[in-house]
Amino acid sequence: MKTTNLGPTDIKVGVIAYGNWRFAGSSLEDADTKIRTALDYSMNLIDTADIYGFGEPAGFGGAEERLGEVLSMDKGLRDQMILATKGGIIPPRPYDSSYDYLMEAMDNSLSRLRTDYVDLYQIHRPDLIVPWAEQARALNDIVKFGKARHVGVSNFTVAQTRALQAHLDVPLITLQPEFSALEQSTLTDGILDYAGETDAAVLAWSPLAGGRLATGKLETQDDPDMFGRIINAIDNLAEKHAASRSQIALAFARRAQANVIPIIGTQKIERIAEAAAAADIELDARDYYDLVEAYRGVGMP
Ligand SMILES: NC(=O)c1ccc[n+]([C@@H]2O[C@H](COP(=O)([O-])OP(=O)(O)OC[C@H]3O[C@@H](n4cnc5c(N)ncnc54)[C@H](OP(=O)(O)O)[C@@H]3O)[C@@H](O)[C@H]2O)c1
């Protein structure tokens, strides 16, 4: 798979990443196979979070715990991946990015992951109570104490990102918004522009809209007209590029102006391989705008 830099760093990662949101219920053997398959296809950026597993039998920390077990079975595996996690969501509060909480959450993540450091620590969602200076103090110390090599944010607006960055000694190297052919706000809300300005990488979560762009199955939150237009446009491009719907959806996310790395979330081995092949599909400008116009419902002005 092609590689790209993880934001302004010299860390090389595959242009598609593997996410662990749906991973907590995996048996140890399956978990091991999924991680090894992702790495075999050069999806070396592995994205997890402490909250993954919450609300499931595995519970809070379950996905990190399972990944930690996989890592403990083969000491060489940790060095093959660029490991990213997140903290700051703590139901029912629901967010806590206070200094004390983030420092403790970081340590708990490291102990579940059975590693001394992560490559990337992200604040999962913006805490609307704790001052940015305090949140920054935690991230500064997390890097200073060697617990994370780099830091980033997820689901932050540009204004929130700038406010946090203003108090940081280190750059926010990644932004993690929801971004897919079905959720294109990121194209116009300034996130991609901020990434272009700072060289931050954009880690696009749910690039297949949680699978709906592959299945074509409308859900209650979807606008039926918009959904129909997007699936139709994806189908046309799938035929043109002899590709699957999910491959076109991933190619769309990658074609954006900034350095966008889609994070896939499938739990099926064969779909990891299918997604990896999307790294070789290059949409042309007209293909891209077909999907943008399908989302807008009108042609570009
Ligand atoms: N920062 C945040 O707030 C946030 C939020 C959500 C997610 N994330 C990150 O983004 C990652 C990916 O999110 P996601 O799992 O929603 O991504 P996704 O890739 O958009 O969706 C994955 C889902 O789509 C299904 N799917 C994939 N290919 C399919 C196909 N060809 N046909 C039918 N179903 C298909 C998968 O089912 P199968 O398993 O059966 O293939 C899985 O349930 C997460 O793991 C996490 O790392 C971050």
PDBQT file of the ligand as one rigid body, heavy atoms in Angstrom, charges set to zero:
ROOT
HETATM    1  N1  LIG A 401     -13.394   9.681  16.795  1.00  0.00    +0.000 N 
HETATM    2  C1  LIG A 401     -14.616   9.223  16.851  1.00  0.00    +0.000 C 
HETATM    3  O1  LIG A 401     -15.512   9.799  17.489  1.00  0.00    +0.000 OA
HETATM    4  C2  LIG A 401     -14.932   7.961  16.117  1.00  0.00    +0.000 A 
HETATM    5  C3  LIG A 401     -16.258   7.525  15.969  1.00  0.00    +0.000 A 
HETATM    6  C4  LIG A 401     -16.487   6.364  15.262  1.00  0.00    +0.000 A 
HETATM    7  C5  LIG A 401     -15.422   5.658  14.715  1.00  0.00    +0.000 A 
HETATM    8  N2  LIG A 401     -14.139   6.095  14.903  1.00  0.00    +0.000 N 
HETATM    9  C6  LIG A 401     -12.969   5.372  14.326  1.00  0.00    +0.000 C 
HETATM   10  O2  LIG A 401     -13.242   5.045  12.992  1.00  0.00    +0.000 OA
HETATM   11  C7  LIG A 401     -13.125   3.637  12.827  1.00  0.00    +0.000 C 
HETATM   12  C8  LIG A 401     -14.048   3.147  11.758  1.00  0.00    +0.000 C 
HETATM   13  O3  LIG A 401     -15.407   3.442  12.089  1.00  0.00    +0.000 OA
HETATM   14  P1  LIG A 401     -16.530   2.492  11.512  1.00  0.00    +0.000 P 
HETATM   15  O4  LIG A 401     -16.346   1.130  12.030  1.00  0.00    +0.000 OA
HETATM   16  O5  LIG A 401     -17.838   3.153  11.691  1.00  0.00    +0.000 OA
HETATM   17  O6  LIG A 401     -16.109   2.530   9.955  1.00  0.00    +0.000 OA
HETATM   18  P2  LIG A 401     -16.765   2.042   8.604  1.00  0.00    +0.000 P 
HETATM   19  O7  LIG A 401     -15.674   1.360   7.872  1.00  0.00    +0.000 OA
HETATM   20  O8  LIG A 401     -17.473   3.203   7.990  1.00  0.00    +0.000 OA
HETATM   21  O9  LIG A 401     -17.889   0.993   9.005  1.00  0.00    +0.000 OA
HETATM   22  C9  LIG A 401     -17.585  -0.306   9.426  1.00  0.00    +0.000 C 
HETATM   23  C10 LIG A 401     -18.866  -1.077   9.405  1.00  0.00    +0.000 C 
HETATM   24  O10 LIG A 401     -19.252  -1.248   8.058  1.00  0.00    +0.000 OA
HETATM   25  C11 LIG A 401     -19.504  -2.603   7.806  1.00  0.00    +0.000 C 
HETATM   26  N3  LIG A 401     -19.036  -2.909   6.448  1.00  0.00    +0.000 N 
HETATM   27  C12 LIG A 401     -17.848  -2.681   5.930  1.00  0.00    +0.000 A 
HETATM   28  N4  LIG A 401     -17.773  -3.115   4.651  1.00  0.00    +0.000 NA
HETATM   29  C13 LIG A 401     -18.950  -3.633   4.381  1.00  0.00    +0.000 A 
HETATM   30  C14 LIG A 401     -19.471  -4.260   3.244  1.00  0.00    +0.000 A 
HETATM   31  N5  LIG A 401     -18.754  -4.395   2.126  1.00  0.00    +0.000 N 
HETATM   32  N6  LIG A 401     -20.732  -4.692   3.297  1.00  0.00    +0.000 NA
HETATM   33  C15 LIG A 401     -21.449  -4.546   4.434  1.00  0.00    +0.000 A 
HETATM   34  N7  LIG A 401     -21.009  -3.966   5.561  1.00  0.00    +0.000 NA
HETATM   35  C16 LIG A 401     -19.751  -3.515   5.528  1.00  0.00    +0.000 A 
HETATM   36  C17 LIG A 401     -18.695  -3.360   8.814  1.00  0.00    +0.000 C 
HETATM   37  O11 LIG A 401     -19.305  -4.613   9.048  1.00  0.00    +0.000 OA
HETATM   38  P3  LIG A 401     -18.368  -5.939   9.084  1.00  0.00    +0.000 P 
HETATM   39  O12 LIG A 401     -17.577  -5.843  10.333  1.00  0.00    +0.000 OA
HETATM   40  O13 LIG A 401     -19.385  -7.049   9.108  1.00  0.00    +0.000 OA
HETATM   41  O14 LIG A 401     -17.550  -5.938   7.834  1.00  0.00    +0.000 OA
HETATM   42  C18 LIG A 401     -18.738  -2.447  10.017  1.00  0.00    +0.000 C 
HETATM   43  O15 LIG A 401     -19.909  -2.728  10.804  1.00  0.00    +0.000 OA
HETATM   44  C19 LIG A 401     -13.403   3.077  14.224  1.00  0.00    +0.000 C 
HETATM   45  O16 LIG A 401     -12.916   1.773  14.401  1.00  0.00    +0.000 OA
HETATM   46  C20 LIG A 401     -12.671   4.088  15.073  1.00  0.00    +0.000 C 
HETATM   47  O17 LIG A 401     -11.287   3.817  15.071  1.00  0.00    +0.000 OA
HETATM   48  C21 LIG A 401     -13.892   7.233  15.588  1.00  0.00    +0.000 A 
ENDROOT
TORSDOF 0
